[in-house]
Amino acid sequence: MRAIVPGSTTNNVALRFTLLGLTERQVALASGEQRQQVGLKLFAVDACNVLYAMWRLAPKPGIVVNFKRNPGQHTSRECGNRGYTLLRPKQHVRLEAPSSGEPHTLRAQVDGKVLRVWADDTLAWTGELPEEALAPDAPVGLRSDNVRLSLQLSTPPP
């Protein structure tokens, strides 16, 4: 699932969700990797230019932050799965996968170039964003792969 909130901004965003289980049909990513994950789309310019903060369930649980940049390309058809860069944190905490049937919160806050990501009440990932990952006027959104969710995305008013 992919969605954005037009008119929103990335400064402080929270995704409250309850994991309801895995989808009946598991679909590999375009790269061929099989993942179960839920997360935030930050600076979501379009399908080819976006920053992700993902809480992965499998194959390896934890918070992963990466961005996708493909200048001049705007649709998945144009960029496919090219342009991803994995960001290394300055500080991170190892996490288990979110448990099914219980409420969880994934929250991200951007202050200048510093991104902080909380999983529930744990500051799980802190790092500096490269200039090319920033797009201040772009909206936020969410993404999930191979999981069923009940969810609510919260962004501050513009």
Backbone bond lengths (Angstrom), bond angles and torsions (degrees), N, CA, C in turn:
res aa  C-N    CA-C-N  psi(-1)  N-CA   C-N-CA  omega(-1)  CA-C   N-CA-C  phi
1 M - - - 1.429 - - 1.525 108.60 -
2 R 1.320 116.17 139.56 1.458 122.48 176.95 1.520 107.54 -135.35
3 A 1.335 116.47 138.02 1.467 120.92 177.73 1.516 109.46 -156.47
4 I 1.336 116.65 153.14 1.462 121.85 172.47 1.523 108.43 -130.44
5 V 1.342 115.50 163.30 1.462 122.28 176.73 1.530 106.90 -113.95
6 P 1.348 117.70 99.00 1.463 119.80 -179.78 1.527 111.06 -56.98
7 G 1.338 115.87 139.42 1.457 121.15 178.65 1.510 114.76 85.09
8 S 1.335 117.87 -4.68 1.467 121.12 179.67 1.529 109.67 -85.21
9 T 1.334 115.20 168.30 1.469 120.67 175.60 1.519 109.30 -131.47
10 T 1.321 115.91 165.91 1.457 121.98 -170.16 1.522 114.94 -90.29
11 N 1.300 120.86 -8.71 1.470 121.70 -171.48 1.519 114.75 -46.68
12 N 1.317 117.80 -47.12 1.459 121.55 -177.32 1.524 107.31 -151.69
13 V 1.307 117.24 116.30 1.457 121.13 -175.90 1.527 109.13 -139.51
14 A 1.330 116.19 144.82 1.465 120.84 -179.57 1.521 109.72 -134.30
15 L 1.310 115.20 137.90 1.454 122.95 174.99 1.515 107.43 -115.83
16 R 1.333 115.42 112.09 1.457 120.56 176.18 1.520 106.75 -97.71
17 F 1.326 116.39 129.71 1.460 118.81 -175.84 1.520 111.34 -149.27
18 T 1.301 114.28 155.42 1.455 122.57 169.48 1.516 106.58 -121.75
19 L 1.302 115.82 123.81 1.459 121.45 178.57 1.527 108.14 -75.42
20 L 1.322 116.45 123.04 1.460 121.49 -178.53 1.527 112.18 -99.07
21 G 1.315 116.21 -3.70 1.462 121.32 179.91 1.512 110.75 128.98
22 L 1.304 115.81 -174.11 1.453 121.57 178.14 1.527 109.94 -87.47
23 T 1.315 116.21 155.13 1.456 119.41 175.91 1.525 108.66 -68.71
24 E 1.318 115.11 151.91 1.459 120.12 -178.91 1.524 110.75 -61.13
25 R 1.311 115.17 -41.52 1.468 121.21 178.36 1.523 108.48 -105.90
26 Q 1.321 117.21 119.95 1.458 122.46 178.60 1.523 108.60 -93.64
27 V 1.340 116.11 125.25 1.463 121.93 -176.61 1.522 108.79 -115.18
28 A 1.318 116.14 128.22 1.463 120.97 177.24 1.524 109.62 -70.08
29 L 1.336 115.90 152.01 1.455 120.97 174.34 1.529 109.13 -68.19
30 A 1.339 116.73 168.91 1.466 120.14 179.75 1.523 111.52 -58.84
31 S 1.339 117.05 -26.86 1.462 121.67 178.53 1.529 112.34 -74.20
32 G 1.325 116.22 -11.17 1.458 120.93 -176.48 1.522 113.16 96.44
33 E 1.347 116.66 -12.07 1.469 120.24 179.46 1.522 110.52 -71.19
34 Q 1.324 114.78 143.21 1.457 121.36 175.83 1.519 107.89 -100.87
35 R 1.331 118.05 117.41 1.467 121.49 -178.33 1.512 110.89 -134.56
36 Q 1.345 113.58 150.82 1.463 121.46 164.85 1.519 104.87 -120.26
37 Q 1.353 116.01 125.14 1.458 120.16 -176.09 1.525 110.49 -161.37
38 V 1.333 113.37 160.00 1.452 121.60 174.28 1.524 106.70 -141.63
39 G 1.333 116.94 144.02 1.456 116.07 -178.49 1.508 114.66 -172.33
40 L 1.319 112.67 -174.84 1.454 123.20 -176.16 1.517 110.72 -104.10
41 K 1.322 114.83 139.91 1.455 121.63 169.94 1.526 105.57 -100.07
42 L 1.311 116.72 117.95 1.457 122.23 -179.94 1.526 107.36 -111.92
43 F 1.306 117.50 145.21 1.473 120.69 -177.44 1.526 109.88 49.54
44 A 1.328 116.00 51.94 1.467 122.14 -175.08 1.531 110.34 -83.87
45 V 1.324 115.89 78.73 1.458 121.61 179.58 1.523 109.08 -61.24
46 D 1.338 116.40 -50.00 1.462 123.43 179.38 1.526 107.70 -169.51
47 A 1.329 117.32 -171.24 1.464 121.19 -176.58 1.522 113.64 -65.15
48 C 1.327 117.65 -19.22 1.472 121.52 -176.74 1.518 113.50 -103.40
49 N 1.334 117.16 -7.38 1.464 121.26 -174.35 1.525 108.68 -142.50
50 V 1.353 115.70 99.66 1.469 120.76 -172.11 1.533 109.56 -161.95
51 L 1.327 115.50 152.12 1.462 122.46 174.02 1.531 107.21 -109.71
52 Y 1.328 116.67 132.46 1.465 121.78 -179.70 1.523 111.36 -114.14
53 A 1.337 116.08 139.59 1.464 123.68 166.89 1.526 105.33 -122.28
54 M 1.325 116.26 104.68 1.462 121.56 -171.19 1.526 111.66 -113.61
55 W 1.339 115.61 139.71 1.457 122.36 171.36 1.519 106.03 -101.78
56 R 1.310 115.52 104.52 1.459 120.18 -177.29 1.525 110.59 -86.34
57 L 1.324 114.09 141.00 1.456 121.54 173.53 1.518 109.54 -95.24
58 A 1.346 115.42 -44.48 1.466 121.59 -176.76 1.532 107.98 -152.32
59 P 1.299 118.51 149.40 1.459 125.90 13.79 1.525 113.77 -80.58
60 K 1.341 118.90 -24.41 1.462 121.13 179.69 1.525 107.72 -127.80
61 P 1.346 118.42 117.03 1.459 120.37 -176.83 1.530 113.08 -67.50
62 G 1.328 114.45 149.80 1.462 120.81 175.78 1.513 112.47 143.26
63 I 1.325 115.64 179.06 1.458 122.29 178.61 1.527 108.64 -91.57
64 V 1.312 115.68 131.79 1.459 122.57 177.25 1.522 107.30 -128.35
65 V 1.329 116.10 132.43 1.463 121.78 177.50 1.526 107.65 -119.41
66 N 1.324 115.44 126.36 1.459 120.06 174.67 1.521 109.56 -146.61
67 F 1.312 115.20 162.05 1.451 118.46 175.31 1.513 109.54 -129.60
68 K 1.314 113.62 155.72 1.454 122.50 -179.39 1.518 106.71 -121.02
69 R 1.330 117.48 121.85 1.461 122.13 178.84 1.512 109.29 -131.29
70 N 1.312 114.44 124.98 1.456 123.25 177.64 1.528 107.50 -141.81
71 P 1.336 117.64 80.91 1.466 120.82 -177.77 1.533 111.68 -54.13
72 G 1.324 114.73 134.66 1.455 120.64 178.73 1.518 114.35 83.08
73 Q 1.331 117.90 -6.08 1.460 121.30 177.78 1.525 108.57 -114.35
74 H 1.346 116.00 145.22 1.459 119.27 -172.18 1.528 114.61 -134.78
75 T 1.328 118.49 -16.35 1.462 120.60 -178.05 1.528 109.95 -119.10
76 S 1.320 115.58 155.52 1.466 120.70 178.74 1.526 111.35 -58.12
77 R 1.303 116.33 -33.09 1.468 120.35 178.40 1.534 110.63 -61.93
78 E 1.335 115.97 -36.21 1.464 120.62 -178.72 1.533 112.22 -74.74
79 C 1.330 117.41 -46.53 1.474 119.76 -171.49 1.523 114.29 -103.15
80 G 1.325 118.17 -17.43 1.466 119.84 -178.31 1.519 110.73 55.09
81 N 1.324 117.06 -132.51 1.467 120.23 179.36 1.534 110.81 -106.16
82 R 1.326 116.99 27.10 1.465 121.13 177.88 1.524 110.75 -88.10
83 G 1.325 116.18 156.20 1.451 122.20 171.23 1.515 116.02 94.88
84 Y 1.329 118.93 9.16 1.467 121.21 -179.62 1.527 111.74 -81.27
85 T 1.334 115.70 139.31 1.458 122.96 172.89 1.517 108.17 -130.51
86 L 1.326 117.30 122.95 1.458 122.78 177.12 1.525 108.49 -80.39
87 L 1.325 117.40 129.86 1.461 121.46 179.17 1.519 110.19 -97.28
88 R 1.302 114.93 134.63 1.460 121.44 178.40 1.528 109.00 -91.30
89 P 1.324 117.12 133.47 1.468 119.49 179.86 1.521 111.83 -78.75
90 K 1.328 115.18 155.98 1.474 120.08 168.81 1.517 108.43 -81.46
91 Q 1.329 115.62 -29.85 1.462 121.83 178.86 1.522 107.59 -145.15
92 H 1.319 116.72 137.08 1.460 119.82 174.89 1.523 109.65 -151.26
93 V 1.310 114.74 161.22 1.456 123.03 179.00 1.524 106.99 -124.19
94 R 1.314 116.40 134.28 1.469 119.61 176.05 1.526 108.86 -70.79
95 L 1.312 114.64 136.95 1.471 120.77 -177.41 1.513 110.73 -127.62
96 E 1.310 114.03 153.58 1.458 120.55 168.66 1.525 108.32 -84.81
97 A 1.292 116.63 166.12 1.461 121.10 173.95 1.529 108.91 -66.27
98 P 1.329 117.98 147.72 1.465 119.01 176.32 1.529 109.70 -62.95
99 S 1.305 116.11 139.68 1.461 120.59 -177.75 1.526 110.70 -79.63
100 S 1.311 115.65 148.18 1.470 121.79 178.62 1.520 110.76 -71.50
101 G 1.325 114.92 147.06 1.459 121.19 172.97 1.508 115.64 79.44
102 E 1.328 118.19 -1.18 1.472 121.50 179.33 1.521 109.43 -118.97
103 P 1.341 117.85 145.94 1.463 119.78 178.59 1.527 111.82 -71.33
104 H 1.329 115.16 141.61 1.465 122.73 178.21 1.523 108.36 -135.53
105 T 1.327 116.21 160.47 1.460 121.58 175.85 1.514 109.21 -133.66
106 L 1.322 115.65 130.39 1.458 122.93 171.21 1.523 105.38 -112.58
107 R 1.336 116.37 120.78 1.462 120.56 -175.13 1.517 109.45 -128.03
108 A 1.327 115.67 140.99 1.464 121.25 178.06 1.517 109.21 -129.66
109 Q 1.325 114.74 141.82 1.462 121.29 178.10 1.523 107.55 -135.11
110 V 1.332 115.30 129.94 1.458 121.06 177.02 1.517 107.79 -112.26
111 D 1.337 114.38 125.44 1.458 121.52 177.47 1.522 106.72 -126.57
112 G 1.336 116.35 101.40 1.460 119.98 -173.38 1.512 109.17 66.94
113 K 1.332 116.58 -116.09 1.461 121.39 177.89 1.525 112.45 -103.57
114 V 1.323 117.86 2.32 1.467 120.92 -177.00 1.527 109.85 -95.36
115 L 1.323 114.49 126.97 1.464 121.72 175.98 1.518 108.25 -108.18
116 R 1.343 114.86 132.60 1.466 121.73 173.44 1.526 107.01 -122.81
117 V 1.333 115.40 135.48 1.460 120.97 -179.49 1.524 108.36 -127.18
118 W 1.338 115.29 126.30 1.462 121.96 177.49 1.520 109.05 -107.54
119 A 1.318 115.62 138.70 1.460 122.94 170.32 1.523 105.54 -112.03
120 D 1.319 115.96 114.09 1.458 121.63 -169.10 1.537 106.75 54.78
121 D 1.304 120.22 -124.17 1.469 120.22 -177.78 1.527 112.97 -100.81
122 T 1.325 117.20 13.02 1.464 121.36 -177.45 1.525 110.67 -102.02
123 L 1.334 116.61 124.65 1.460 120.22 171.82 1.523 105.63 -71.17
124 A 1.335 115.91 105.17 1.461 121.32 -168.60 1.524 114.20 -100.26
125 W 1.338 117.59 -22.10 1.465 120.34 -175.65 1.519 108.54 -151.78
126 T 1.322 116.97 128.85 1.460 122.94 174.39 1.518 107.70 -135.59
127 G 1.330 115.74 132.67 1.454 118.96 178.78 1.510 111.60 -166.67
128 E 1.330 114.57 168.34 1.454 120.77 179.04 1.522 109.23 -95.79
129 L 1.327 114.74 135.36 1.460 120.77 179.84 1.520 109.97 -89.95
130 P 1.322 117.44 135.98 1.458 119.25 174.66 1.531 109.85 -71.42
131 E 1.298 116.53 154.14 1.464 122.46 -178.23 1.532 111.78 -51.97
132 E 1.327 117.20 -40.73 1.467 120.32 -176.40 1.532 112.98 -69.85
133 A 1.333 118.53 -11.54 1.467 121.31 176.91 1.523 112.05 -87.23
134 L 1.328 117.06 -11.56 1.460 121.63 -175.52 1.528 111.62 -92.83
135 A 1.314 115.51 138.58 1.467 123.47 173.87 1.520 105.85 -150.15
136 P 1.347 117.72 79.04 1.465 122.88 -167.43 1.524 117.07 -52.33
137 D 1.309 118.81 -30.38 1.465 119.90 -177.52 1.527 113.45 -92.76
138 A 1.317 117.13 0.81 1.465 120.66 -177.59 1.530 110.80 -79.71
139 P 1.324 117.10 149.12 1.472 120.69 -178.23 1.524 113.15 -77.44
140 V 1.325 114.45 173.95 1.460 122.25 173.88 1.520 108.95 -105.77
141 G 1.316 114.29 168.72 1.454 119.43 178.29 1.510 110.08 -168.66
142 L 1.318 115.03 -159.00 1.455 120.29 -179.22 1.508 109.81 -144.20
143 R 1.316 113.70 163.98 1.462 121.66 -179.79 1.519 107.51 -148.32
144 S 1.314 115.80 144.86 1.461 120.29 169.95 1.519 108.49 -143.19
145 D 1.308 114.82 153.43 1.455 121.50 177.55 1.520 109.09 -136.42
146 N 1.329 115.44 119.21 1.465 123.46 170.79 1.521 114.99 64.08
147 V 1.339 117.30 25.51 1.463 121.47 174.90 1.533 109.41 -132.03
148 R 1.329 115.01 151.52 1.460 121.56 173.84 1.517 107.51 -101.84
149 L 1.335 117.11 136.75 1.455 121.69 -172.79 1.519 112.12 -139.43
150 S 1.297 114.28 152.11 1.463 122.79 159.84 1.523 103.22 -108.35
151 L 1.335 118.50 130.02 1.473 117.61 -171.09 1.513 113.14 -148.69
152 Q 1.342 112.22 162.78 1.466 122.16 175.18 1.531 106.95 -148.04
153 L 1.337 115.74 125.09 1.456 121.74 178.31 1.516 108.65 -102.99
154 S 1.328 117.01 128.40 1.461 121.89 -179.25 1.520 109.94 -118.10
155 T 1.329 115.68 130.26 1.454 121.38 174.18 1.518 107.55 -131.66
156 P 1.332 117.58 150.65 1.458 117.91 177.32 1.529 109.92 -68.93
157 P 1.324 117.68 154.61 1.459 119.45 177.90 1.529 110.88 -62.48
158 P 1.357 116.71 146.95 1.478 118.94 179.42 1.508 112.26 -64.64
